[in-house]
Amino acid sequence: MHFRIDQWRAWAPGLDSTDDWLAWSKAPERLLDGGEQPDVGFLPALQRRRLSRLARMVFQVAWPLAEGHSALPLVFVSRHGETPRNLAILKDLAVREPLSPTQFSLSVHNAIIGQWSIMRGDTSEMTALAGEADGLEMAMLEALTFLAEGAPAVLLVIGEDAQPLPYAPFIDDVPFPYALALLLTPGDDWSLALHHGQGPRAAWPHPLNLIQSLCLHSAALQHTWKKRQWTWSRKSL
């Protein structure tokens, strides 16, 4: 499977620019999350109010990459999705409070791409996935299918927000909130291969490892999850 990463953008608390991510990639560490909100000032205030923090993260990294594309297929992936919204709904149910139809409609896994489609006026095919630790690679398979079917470009976005405290003992794959957007186009700069095998778990979630690889211009990257070995390779620069 071959492709080109035409552009990319990422966000995490305190990390926005390429220079920020380069500094982090040279000395990766857990980031303190002070509840910072990504800047989505390019959206009208009324639209911004409906966006969760995860949605703001997605829009902040993806919107600039979509500029100039009137129609752009999108693949969104998140393992945990709108967990904070869902927990708020469960708390209301527990105390028999009436549920907010708006909160419910925005809590489902494909709500973010629905908001994206409406705000951009883009009716291209869009997919929302909930993957395991190798959700990034699963999303890549979906995105590369779009390219194989003739799409000139595909936008892939992956994001995870900080998880609510009640879930902390059960979720260990979100060291800090982050979002990554990749604008993929046909080409052979990169290849992705899948093999059967086992190996050590990656030190960081796969998207953060990929950001590090992009910043440091690594020639190869390997991710193992369960019995799936994913190998990312790119041509020498």
N, C-alpha and C positions, 0 to 999 in steps of 0.2 A: 504494500500500500504506500503510494508516494503522494507527496503534496508539498506545498510551499506555505510557510507562515509569512504572509505578506506584512502584517502589522500585529502588534500585541500591546495590551495595556493591563495593568494590575493595580489593585488597591488593597491596603491594609492600614490599620491605625498608624499614622505617622509615615506611611510609605505610599507615595503617589507617583512621583516621577521615575524615569528610568534610572537616574542617578541614585535616587533613594534605594531602589531595588538592587542596584549594583553594589552599593555599600552593604546592604543586608546579605547579599549572596556571598560576599567575601568573608563574612563573619555571621552566619545565620544564628538567630536566637529567638526565643519566645518574646513576643511583644506585649507590653501592657495595654490593656484595652480600657480606655477611659470613656467609652461610649461615643467616640467621635463619629460624626455623620459625614458621609461623602458629600462633596459639593455637586449638587444637581441644579444649580442656579440657572441652567439653560432651559429648564422646564417652567411653565407657568405655575404660580403659587398654588392654584387650586388643584392642579395635577400632582404637585409634590406632596400635598397633604395626605394623599391616599397611599403613598409608597411606604412600605416597611423599610427598615434599615437594610435588609437583604436586597430588596428591590432597588434601593438607592445605590447600593454597591454595584449591582448589575448594570444599571443605567449609566453610572459614572464611568465604568470601564468600556462599555459597549457602544455608547452613543457616538463618540468621536470616530470609531472605526466604521460606523454605518453611514457617515456623511458621504454624500456623493453617490450613494446606492439607493435608487428608488425602490428596488425590490431585492431583498436579501434574505434567503432562507436562514433560519436560526435554530441552533440546538442549545438548549439550556439544561444543565445538569446540576443537581445538588443532592447530596445524600440525606440531609436532614430538612431542607426546605424551610418553610415558615413555622418552625417549632415554637417560637415565642407566641405567635398568633394562636396556634392550636392550643397551647397551654392556657392562654387567657380564656379561650372558649370552654375548655374543660373545667376551669375554676368557676366560671359562671354556671355551668351545668351542675356542679357539685353543690352550689348554694341555691339552686333553682331560680337563678336570675334569667330574665328573658334574653335570648340570644340576638345579637346584632346581625341582620342579614348581610350587611356590608362586610363585617369582620369575617363572617363565614365564607363569603364569596372570594375574599382576598386571601383566605388561608389555604386554599387548595393548591396542589403542586404546580399547576399550569397557570396560576393567576398572574405571575410575573410576565410570561410571554403574551398573555392576553392584554395586559396593560401596555406592553411594548408595542404590540400590533396596533392598538387603538391610538396611542400617542404619536406613532410614526406614520399612521395611515398605510401600513404595509400589510398586505394580505398574503404574503409569501407563506410557503409551508413552514411550520415551526413545530418543534418537538420539545417536550419537557421530560427529562429522565430522572429517575432516582436510582443511582448506582451504588455499589459497594465502594470499597477503598479504591478500586480501579475504575470508578465512574468516569474519570477523564478519558481513559482509553475507550470505554464503551461509547462515550459521546463522540470520540474521534471516528469510530466505525460508522456511526449514524451520519456525521458530517461528510465523510468521504463517500458515502453512498449518494448524497446529493451531488457532489462533484462528478461522480461517475455517471450520473444521469444527465449531466450537461450544465449544471449550475456554474456560472463563471466565478462565483465566490460564495462562501458560507461563513456565517458568524457563529463561533462556538463560545459559550460563556459558562463558567463554572463558579459557584460561590457558596460559601458557608458563613453563617453568622455565629456569634457567640451563643452558646446553648444555655438555656435556663438552668438555675441551680439544681432543681430536682432531678435533672437528667445527667448532671455532672458525673456521678459514679458509673454511668453506663456508656458515656461517649468520650472517647480518648483520641479522636482523630481531627479535632479542631483546636490546634494550639492557640490560634487567634483568628478573628474574623478576616476573611480574604475573598477577593474576587479576581478572576482572570478572564480576559476576552482575547480570542484569537481570530484574526481574519484569515481564513484559509482559501487558497486558490490552487488551480492545477499546477503541477510542477514536480520536479524530482529533487528538490533541495533536501527534503526530509523523507524518511521512510519509517514505517511502524510495522513491526513483526510480532506475531504471537506464537509462543511455543509452550509445550506442556512441561512443567517442571516446578521445582520448589526452591526457595531461597529466603534470605533474610528480608524482613519487612523494611521498607524504606524509612529513613530517619524522619522524613517530613512527608506530609500528604503529597500525593503525586503532582498536583498543580504547582505547589511551592517548589518541588524539585525541578519541574520544568522551567519555572521562572529563573531559578538559579542557573540552569543549563543555558538558557537564552542569554542571560547577562554575562556569563563567563565563556560563552562560545564553545561549550563542550561538544565533542564530536559524537558522543554516545551517552545513552541514559538507559538504565534498566530498572523496571518496576516488577515486583513479584507480589501477587496476591493469591492466596490459596495455591492452586496448581497452575496458575496462569502467569507466564513470564512474558512481559512486554518489553521489547527492545526498540528504543528510539535511536535513529542514526541520522546524521546529516553530513553533507559533503563538506570538505574542507573549504574554509573561506579564503 
